[in-house]
Amino acid sequence: MGIVVVEICDSSLINELDVEAIIESQYPDVAVLSNECLSFCGMCAKRPYAIVNGKRIFAKTPEECIELIKEEIEKELAFYQ
């Protein structure tokens, strides 16, 4: 498992993209976990979102959300280096 964990809800709009393939291919120290529910009821149906090491990341589009996730991953990885 990676030092950075990205959690996504199975129902999140971000799943229009293959988040696991996109993130894990670029960042080998990151683990993408898909969960049935992340307990932010309703958010997954309204906006693409994910949780990066406990911090909620959300955006208007899945593509924008991926970019914000990558930015947060970069911050987290910089902390551990």
N, C-alpha and C positions, 0 to 999 in steps of 0.2 A: 504494500500500500504506500502511496505517496505521502509527502510531507504536506501537500495541499490537497484538500478534499473538496470536490465540487459535487453538490447534491442537487438532483433534479427530480421533480415530481413527474410521475408517469402521465399526468393529465396536463402538464404545463404546455403552453403554446410554443415554448422553445423546442419542443420535440419535432417541430417541422424540419429541423436540421438534425443531423447525426452528431450530437454534442460529444458523445464519447469518442468517436473517431477524430473529430476536429481537434479537440483539446488534448487527448492522450497522444496523438501523433506528434504534436508540436511540443508538448511538455511531458516528458517521461516520468517526472517526479510528481505528477498530478494523477489522482484517482478520481474518476467520475462514477458516482453511485446513483443509480436510479431507484427511487422509492415509490411505493404505491401512493403515499400521502406524506406531505411535510407539515401538515397541520396549519397551513395558512389558507383556510377555507375561502374559496372564491377567487383568490389571487391568480391561481393557475388558469382559470377560465378567462381572465380579463387581460393579462399581460404576460409576456414571456419572462420567466424569472428562474433563478437558481440561487443556491447558497454556497458561498466560497468560504471555507473555514469559519462557518458560523455567521457570516455577513450576507444579508440579502442583497442580491443584484437583480434589478429589473429594468426593462426598457420597453419601447413601443413596438419594436420588431425583433424577431429572433436573431437576425444578423447584428443588430445594435447590441443586443444582450450578450452575444458571443464576444464582441469587442470589449464590452465592459468587464466581462468575466476574465478575459485575457489580461486586462489592465490590473485587475485585483490579484490575479495569479502572479504577475510580475512583482507587485508590491510584496506579496507573501514570500516569494522565492528570494527576493532581495534581503528580507529580514533573516532568512536562514543561512545566507551565504556569508 
